[in-house]
Amino acid sequence: MSDICVSIVSHGQGKIANLLLDDLDSRCSGLNVVLTENIPEELPIQDRQYPLLQIENPAPKGFAANQNQAFRHCDSGWFCVANPDIRLQADPFGRLKAAMGDPRVGLVAPLVVNPGGTIEDSARYFPTPFSLLRKALGKGDGRFPIDPKRPSAVDWTAGMFMLFRSEAFADVGGFDEGFFLYYEDVDICARLWKAGWKVILLPTVSVVHDARRASHTNPKYMRWHVSSMIRYFTKHLGRTPDISRMA
């Protein structure tokens, strides 16, 4: 049995997904990988040193449903969710796992940087209507302050790269499939904290997010964003945990 199961979902992104698969092959060990083709595509899969399971969805699924589907094929102690546009410059997993020396840590994430080395805002405070208004007015992006030299407990961390303790992921029932896109990561972090698990950012480990975003001016994305926001606030508004008393 491999130590870590890595889930990657491709939305017609075979070329960039293969770059991440190459990184996992050349820089990491002790993995098995679940690669989900969310839409039909030809993926030029090469022989890898790790077991690779390919899933071809008959119809597109949302982020949460795809990751939960991958987890059902996971028999490892750790479950990693990675966007296909993530690149690895070194093996992040050893130090991320070491940050789970505290058995209460259910999720640990690395620092996320863009290809130019700028730190992305991948760790944030739980959103509120007031904080979203401030962000819209350019008065703050909700970024969580972190100590650059040691692990920091954070409210939530973005779903582009997350390493879960499999026990914790199962304990909270995985991602909420009622979210098709957006806020799944915020929601699962809130539920982890409520269930007694910690969410940690490890800033001494980094991955590169080589973002290849679709145009989010598309009305479809706006609908998903608004519906996910409503679902999140219906579940959690006024009921998000105060992590300062739990970390």
C-alpha beads as a LAMMPS data file, in Angstrom:
LAMMPS data file: protein, C-alpha beads

247 atoms
246 bonds

1 atom types
1 bond types

-500.0 500.0 xlo xhi
-500.0 500.0 ylo yhi
-500.0 500.0 zlo zhi

Masses

1 110.0

Atoms # bond

1 1 1 0.000 0.000 0.000
2 1 1 1.323 3.450 -0.912
3 1 1 1.624 6.143 1.760
4 1 1 -0.193 8.864 -0.186
5 1 1 -3.006 8.842 -2.732
6 1 1 -2.898 11.866 -5.056
7 1 1 -6.075 12.943 -6.862
8 1 1 -5.778 15.014 -10.052
9 1 1 -8.785 16.026 -12.143
10 1 1 -8.321 17.087 -15.767
11 1 1 -10.889 19.247 -17.531
12 1 1 -9.358 18.839 -20.990
13 1 1 -5.980 19.784 -19.459
14 1 1 -4.053 16.671 -20.409
15 1 1 -0.861 18.460 -21.389
16 1 1 -0.467 20.353 -18.135
17 1 1 -1.688 17.378 -16.074
18 1 1 1.138 15.350 -17.583
19 1 1 3.633 17.957 -16.391
20 1 1 2.447 17.381 -12.824
21 1 1 2.521 13.611 -13.357
22 1 1 6.126 14.011 -14.536
23 1 1 6.979 15.965 -11.384
24 1 1 5.430 13.283 -9.174
25 1 1 7.362 10.626 -11.085
26 1 1 10.756 12.327 -10.890
27 1 1 10.591 13.959 -7.450
28 1 1 8.343 11.828 -5.228
29 1 1 7.969 8.243 -4.032
30 1 1 5.455 6.170 -2.114
31 1 1 2.472 7.430 -4.117
32 1 1 -0.486 6.144 -6.015
33 1 1 -2.356 8.514 -8.314
34 1 1 -6.001 8.753 -9.350
35 1 1 -6.352 10.750 -12.574
36 1 1 -9.919 11.723 -13.461
37 1 1 -10.881 12.803 -16.971
38 1 1 -13.857 15.006 -16.262
39 1 1 -14.531 15.542 -19.968
40 1 1 -13.520 13.290 -22.877
41 1 1 -9.920 13.801 -23.957
42 1 1 -6.886 11.900 -25.149
43 1 1 -4.359 11.787 -22.356
44 1 1 -0.889 10.651 -23.484
45 1 1 -0.173 8.638 -20.358
46 1 1 3.344 7.248 -20.033
47 1 1 4.622 4.456 -17.834
48 1 1 5.098 5.749 -14.312
49 1 1 6.905 4.482 -11.250
50 1 1 3.710 4.775 -9.242
51 1 1 0.351 3.000 -9.675
52 1 1 -1.967 5.154 -11.787
53 1 1 -5.724 4.712 -11.971
54 1 1 -7.544 6.578 -14.739
55 1 1 -11.247 7.357 -14.366
56 1 1 -13.266 8.600 -17.346
57 1 1 -16.458 10.324 -16.242
58 1 1 -19.486 9.641 -18.473
59 1 1 -20.653 13.183 -17.625
60 1 1 -18.800 16.082 -15.976
61 1 1 -18.848 16.233 -12.183
62 1 1 -18.145 19.107 -9.840
63 1 1 -14.924 19.512 -7.872
64 1 1 -16.340 17.939 -4.713
65 1 1 -17.865 14.925 -6.460
66 1 1 -14.665 14.235 -8.391
67 1 1 -12.501 14.321 -5.275
68 1 1 -14.903 12.161 -3.265
69 1 1 -14.957 9.671 -6.139
70 1 1 -11.155 9.542 -6.114
71 1 1 -11.087 9.069 -2.328
72 1 1 -13.196 5.943 -2.656
73 1 1 -10.185 4.410 -4.437
74 1 1 -7.772 5.552 -1.705
75 1 1 -6.409 2.999 0.745
76 1 1 -3.552 5.227 1.921
77 1 1 -3.089 7.114 5.159
78 1 1 -2.962 10.458 3.367
79 1 1 -5.091 11.860 0.564
80 1 1 -3.771 14.713 -1.559
81 1 1 -5.929 16.934 -3.756
82 1 1 -3.850 18.679 -6.438
83 1 1 -4.904 20.926 -9.312
84 1 1 -3.447 19.846 -12.667
85 1 1 -1.739 23.249 -13.004
86 1 1 0.420 22.675 -9.900
87 1 1 4.156 22.159 -10.444
88 1 1 6.592 20.652 -7.955
89 1 1 10.168 21.865 -7.670
90 1 1 10.912 19.335 -4.923
91 1 1 9.113 16.569 -3.030
92 1 1 6.727 18.361 -0.632
93 1 1 5.255 15.307 1.024
94 1 1 7.857 14.353 3.630
95 1 1 7.745 17.685 5.441
96 1 1 3.985 18.027 5.007
97 1 1 3.486 14.639 6.662
98 1 1 5.933 15.605 9.429
99 1 1 3.708 18.617 10.172
100 1 1 1.015 16.080 11.058
101 1 1 3.020 14.872 14.039
102 1 1 0.186 16.354 16.086
103 1 1 -2.575 13.732 15.647
104 1 1 -5.194 16.496 15.705
105 1 1 -3.946 17.924 12.375
106 1 1 -6.379 16.806 9.698
107 1 1 -5.179 18.949 6.790
108 1 1 -1.855 20.536 5.933
109 1 1 -1.068 22.657 2.895
110 1 1 2.138 24.183 1.541
111 1 1 2.772 27.773 0.610
112 1 1 1.514 28.374 -2.936
113 1 1 3.524 30.660 -5.210
114 1 1 3.058 31.711 -8.816
115 1 1 5.758 31.030 -11.440
116 1 1 7.347 34.395 -10.637
117 1 1 7.730 33.425 -6.976
118 1 1 5.013 35.718 -5.608
119 1 1 3.064 34.212 -2.714
120 1 1 -0.591 33.579 -3.545
121 1 1 -3.364 34.175 -1.010
122 1 1 -4.030 30.489 -0.459
123 1 1 -4.705 30.809 3.298
124 1 1 -7.529 33.101 4.388
125 1 1 -9.950 33.998 7.141
126 1 1 -13.424 32.510 6.926
127 1 1 -15.491 34.849 4.738
128 1 1 -18.343 36.980 5.992
129 1 1 -20.605 39.317 4.010
130 1 1 -18.679 42.239 5.543
131 1 1 -15.275 40.831 4.561
132 1 1 -16.487 40.210 1.011
133 1 1 -17.717 43.806 0.814
134 1 1 -14.306 45.035 2.014
135 1 1 -12.621 42.872 -0.636
136 1 1 -14.914 44.236 -3.358
137 1 1 -13.961 47.762 -2.255
138 1 1 -10.253 46.902 -2.381
139 1 1 -9.810 47.142 1.381
140 1 1 -8.444 43.656 2.054
141 1 1 -8.407 40.214 0.479
142 1 1 -8.994 38.218 3.666
143 1 1 -5.455 36.825 3.626
144 1 1 -4.501 35.025 6.837
145 1 1 -1.252 36.241 8.468
146 1 1 1.353 33.494 8.721
147 1 1 4.745 33.068 10.340
148 1 1 7.143 32.350 7.430
149 1 1 9.310 30.088 9.576
150 1 1 6.891 27.666 11.189
151 1 1 3.532 25.918 10.727
152 1 1 0.520 28.148 11.259
153 1 1 -3.067 27.180 12.058
154 1 1 -5.288 28.950 9.502
155 1 1 -9.041 29.261 9.008
156 1 1 -9.014 27.718 5.559
157 1 1 -6.668 26.911 2.728
158 1 1 -7.356 26.841 -1.002
159 1 1 -8.175 23.570 -2.756
160 1 1 -5.398 23.781 -5.351
161 1 1 -3.135 21.639 -3.114
162 1 1 -4.316 20.008 0.114
163 1 1 -2.909 17.022 2.014
164 1 1 -5.534 15.398 4.229
165 1 1 -5.137 12.776 6.872
166 1 1 -7.441 10.173 5.321
167 1 1 -9.058 9.557 8.719
168 1 1 -10.006 13.236 8.952
169 1 1 -11.335 13.412 5.381
170 1 1 -13.536 10.377 6.055
171 1 1 -14.587 11.691 9.475
172 1 1 -16.206 14.802 7.957
173 1 1 -17.655 12.901 4.995
174 1 1 -15.329 14.413 2.389
175 1 1 -16.277 17.429 0.322
176 1 1 -19.895 18.602 0.220
177 1 1 -21.124 17.669 -3.262
178 1 1 -23.791 20.344 -3.020
179 1 1 -21.010 22.711 -4.120
180 1 1 -20.290 22.292 -7.833
181 1 1 -17.465 24.814 -7.960
182 1 1 -16.206 27.384 -5.400
183 1 1 -16.349 27.319 -1.590
184 1 1 -15.859 23.529 -1.290
185 1 1 -12.454 24.180 0.245
186 1 1 -13.761 26.809 2.674
187 1 1 -16.594 24.509 3.706
188 1 1 -14.465 21.426 4.372
189 1 1 -11.987 23.457 6.432
190 1 1 -14.840 24.848 8.539
191 1 1 -16.191 21.335 9.056
192 1 1 -12.748 19.969 9.958
193 1 1 -12.306 22.634 12.645
194 1 1 -15.829 21.985 13.967
195 1 1 -15.072 18.251 14.157
196 1 1 -11.929 18.890 16.229
197 1 1 -9.325 18.680 13.446
198 1 1 -6.717 21.372 12.787
199 1 1 -5.981 23.007 9.426
200 1 1 -2.317 23.939 9.050
201 1 1 -0.272 25.899 6.506
202 1 1 3.416 24.949 6.287
203 1 1 5.177 27.978 4.756
204 1 1 8.597 26.301 4.612
205 1 1 7.291 24.033 1.832
206 1 1 6.029 25.483 -1.439
207 1 1 4.413 24.416 -4.697
208 1 1 4.029 26.442 -7.874
209 1 1 0.567 27.309 -9.176
210 1 1 0.951 27.818 -12.918
211 1 1 -2.620 29.085 -13.257
212 1 1 -4.487 28.403 -16.506
213 1 1 -7.850 29.887 -15.593
214 1 1 -10.910 29.916 -17.774
215 1 1 -12.618 33.263 -18.130
216 1 1 -14.623 33.777 -14.953
217 1 1 -16.576 36.550 -16.629
218 1 1 -18.604 33.704 -18.128
219 1 1 -22.136 33.871 -16.629
220 1 1 -21.932 30.146 -15.834
221 1 1 -19.040 30.750 -13.434
222 1 1 -20.856 33.664 -11.865
223 1 1 -23.911 31.479 -11.233
224 1 1 -21.757 28.792 -9.628
225 1 1 -19.986 31.376 -7.502
226 1 1 -23.194 32.992 -6.240
227 1 1 -24.965 29.679 -5.581
228 1 1 -21.925 28.342 -3.707
229 1 1 -21.686 31.527 -1.643
230 1 1 -25.350 31.234 -0.668
231 1 1 -24.905 27.560 0.260
232 1 1 -21.823 28.327 2.343
233 1 1 -23.434 31.170 4.286
234 1 1 -26.603 29.135 4.815
235 1 1 -24.468 26.416 6.430
236 1 1 -21.955 28.494 8.332
237 1 1 -22.825 32.195 8.744
238 1 1 -22.433 33.034 12.410
239 1 1 -21.320 29.472 13.120
240 1 1 -17.695 29.374 11.951
241 1 1 -15.226 28.216 14.597
242 1 1 -12.877 30.567 16.446
243 1 1 -9.637 28.732 15.722
244 1 1 -7.632 30.888 18.165
245 1 1 -9.254 28.881 20.954
246 1 1 -8.764 25.520 19.212
247 1 1 -5.271 25.623 17.675

Bonds

1 1 1 2
2 1 2 3
3 1 3 4
4 1 4 5
5 1 5 6
6 1 6 7
7 1 7 8
8 1 8 9
9 1 9 10
10 1 10 11
11 1 11 12
12 1 12 13
13 1 13 14
14 1 14 15
15 1 15 16
16 1 16 17
17 1 17 18
18 1 18 19
19 1 19 20
20 1 20 21
21 1 21 22
22 1 22 23
23 1 23 24
24 1 24 25
25 1 25 26
26 1 26 27
27 1 27 28
28 1 28 29
29 1 29 30
30 1 30 31
31 1 31 32
32 1 32 33
33 1 33 34
34 1 34 35
35 1 35 36
36 1 36 37
37 1 37 38
38 1 38 39
39 1 39 40
40 1 40 41
41 1 41 42
42 1 42 43
43 1 43 44
44 1 44 45
45 1 45 46
46 1 46 47
47 1 47 48
48 1 48 49
49 1 49 50
50 1 50 51
51 1 51 52
52 1 52 53
53 1 53 54
54 1 54 55
55 1 55 56
56 1 56 57
57 1 57 58
58 1 58 59
59 1 59 60
60 1 60 61
61 1 61 62
62 1 62 63
63 1 63 64
64 1 64 65
65 1 65 66
66 1 66 67
67 1 67 68
68 1 68 69
69 1 69 70
70 1 70 71
71 1 71 72
72 1 72 73
73 1 73 74
74 1 74 75
75 1 75 76
76 1 76 77
77 1 77 78
78 1 78 79
79 1 79 80
80 1 80 81
81 1 81 82
82 1 82 83
83 1 83 84
84 1 84 85
85 1 85 86
86 1 86 87
87 1 87 88
88 1 88 89
89 1 89 90
90 1 90 91
91 1 91 92
92 1 92 93
93 1 93 94
94 1 94 95
95 1 95 96
96 1 96 97
97 1 97 98
98 1 98 99
99 1 99 100
100 1 100 101
101 1 101 102
102 1 102 103
103 1 103 104
104 1 104 105
105 1 105 106
106 1 106 107
107 1 107 108
108 1 108 109
109 1 109 110
110 1 110 111
111 1 111 112
112 1 112 113
113 1 113 114
114 1 114 115
115 1 115 116
116 1 116 117
117 1 117 118
118 1 118 119
119 1 119 120
120 1 120 121
121 1 121 122
122 1 122 123
123 1 123 124
124 1 124 125
125 1 125 126
126 1 126 127
127 1 127 128
128 1 128 129
129 1 129 130
130 1 130 131
131 1 131 132
132 1 132 133
133 1 133 134
134 1 134 135
135 1 135 136
136 1 136 137
137 1 137 138
138 1 138 139
139 1 139 140
140 1 140 141
141 1 141 142
142 1 142 143
143 1 143 144
144 1 144 145
145 1 145 146
146 1 146 147
147 1 147 148
148 1 148 149
149 1 149 150
150 1 150 151
151 1 151 152
152 1 152 153
153 1 153 154
154 1 154 155
155 1 155 156
156 1 156 157
157 1 157 158
158 1 158 159
159 1 159 160
160 1 160 161
161 1 161 162
162 1 162 163
163 1 163 164
164 1 164 165
165 1 165 166
166 1 166 167
167 1 167 168
168 1 168 169
169 1 169 170
170 1 170 171
171 1 171 172
172 1 172 173
173 1 173 174
174 1 174 175
175 1 175 176
176 1 176 177
177 1 177 178
178 1 178 179
179 1 179 180
180 1 180 181
181 1 181 182
182 1 182 183
183 1 183 184
184 1 184 185
185 1 185 186
186 1 186 187
187 1 187 188
188 1 188 189
189 1 189 190
190 1 190 191
191 1 191 192
192 1 192 193
193 1 193 194
194 1 194 195
195 1 195 196
196 1 196 197
197 1 197 198
198 1 198 199
199 1 199 200
200 1 200 201
201 1 201 202
202 1 202 203
203 1 203 204
204 1 204 205
205 1 205 206
206 1 206 207
207 1 207 208
208 1 208 209
209 1 209 210
210 1 210 211
211 1 211 212
212 1 212 213
213 1 213 214
214 1 214 215
215 1 215 216
216 1 216 217
217 1 217 218
218 1 218 219
219 1 219 220
220 1 220 221
221 1 221 222
222 1 222 223
223 1 223 224
224 1 224 225
225 1 225 226
226 1 226 227
227 1 227 228
228 1 228 229
229 1 229 230
230 1 230 231
231 1 231 232
232 1 232 233
233 1 233 234
234 1 234 235
235 1 235 236
236 1 236 237
237 1 237 238
238 1 238 239
239 1 239 240
240 1 240 241
241 1 241 242
242 1 242 243
243 1 243 244
244 1 244 245
245 1 245 246
246 1 246 247
